[in-house]
């Protein structure tokens, strides 16, 4: 599924990022929407996601992401990038 972009922000180095959510299919209807990030400048950084930050509806996901502070977005981005690097062994 394509990422639904909700917010744009900059990381600590000034690089642009987009925060949003994706929908995951499954039998359990709870927590189908999860937090995801994409690089906003086409750089090799790419994307990262936090599968454990989930919401039950598109409305809830959009509302929460809209109300995150930029500090919170940066913190969650660092966490997502750290987890994705740890998973690939980089």
Secondary structure, 3 states (H helix, E strand, C coil): CCCEEEEEEECCCCCEEEEEEEECCCCCCCCCEEEEEEECCCCCCCEEEEEEEEECCHHHHHHHHHHCCHHHHHHHHHHHHHHHHHHHCC
